[in-house]
Amino acid sequence: MGWRYKAGLFLIAAVVIIWVTSAEVTQ
């Protein structure tokens, strides 16, 4: 439960950050 859970959260956070930055660039 430990490292897999952290890896999942890290992946989701990375996707959100990339989505937000790309959205800001397009506007």
Distance bins in CASP14 RR format, pairs under 12 A and 6 or more apart:
PFRMAT RR
TARGET T0000
AUTHOR 0000-0000-0000
RMODE 2
METHOD distances of the structure
MODEL  1
1 7 0 0 0 0 0 1 0 0 0 0 0
1 8 0 0 0 0 0 1 0 0 0 0 0
2 8 0 0 0 0 0 1 0 0 0 0 0
2 9 0 0 0 0 0 1 0 0 0 0 0
2 10 0 0 0 0 0 1 0 0 0 0 0
3 9 0 0 0 0 0 1 0 0 0 0 0
3 10 0 0 0 0 0 1 0 0 0 0 0
4 10 0 0 0 0 0 1 0 0 0 0 0
4 11 0 0 0 0 0 1 0 0 0 0 0
5 11 0 0 0 0 0 1 0 0 0 0 0
5 12 0 0 0 0 0 1 0 0 0 0 0
6 12 0 0 0 0 0 1 0 0 0 0 0
6 13 0 0 0 0 0 1 0 0 0 0 0
7 13 0 0 0 0 0 1 0 0 0 0 0
7 14 0 0 0 0 0 1 0 0 0 0 0
8 14 0 0 0 0 1 0 0 0 0 0 0
8 15 0 0 0 0 0 1 0 0 0 0 0
8 16 0 0 0 0 0 1 0 0 0 0 0
9 15 0 0 0 0 0 1 0 0 0 0 0
9 16 0 0 0 0 0 1 0 0 0 0 0
10 16 0 0 0 0 0 1 0 0 0 0 0
10 17 0 0 0 0 0 1 0 0 0 0 0
11 17 0 0 0 0 0 1 0 0 0 0 0
11 18 0 0 0 0 0 1 0 0 0 0 0
12 18 0 0 0 0 0 1 0 0 0 0 0
12 19 0 0 0 0 0 1 0 0 0 0 0
13 19 0 0 0 0 0 1 0 0 0 0 0
13 20 0 0 0 0 0 1 0 0 0 0 0
14 20 0 0 0 0 0 1 0 0 0 0 0
14 21 0 0 0 0 0 1 0 0 0 0 0
15 21 0 0 0 0 0 1 0 0 0 0 0
15 22 0 0 0 0 0 1 0 0 0 0 0
16 22 0 0 0 0 0 1 0 0 0 0 0
16 23 0 0 0 0 0 1 0 0 0 0 0
17 23 0 0 0 0 0 1 0 0 0 0 0
17 24 0 0 0 0 0 1 0 0 0 0 0
18 24 0 0 0 0 0 1 0 0 0 0 0
18 25 0 0 0 0 0 1 0 0 0 0 0
19 25 0 0 0 0 0 1 0 0 0 0 0
19 26 0 0 0 0 0 1 0 0 0 0 0
20 26 0 0 0 0 0 1 0 0 0 0 0
20 27 0 0 0 0 0 1 0 0 0 0 0
21 27 0 0 0 0 0 1 0 0 0 0 0
END
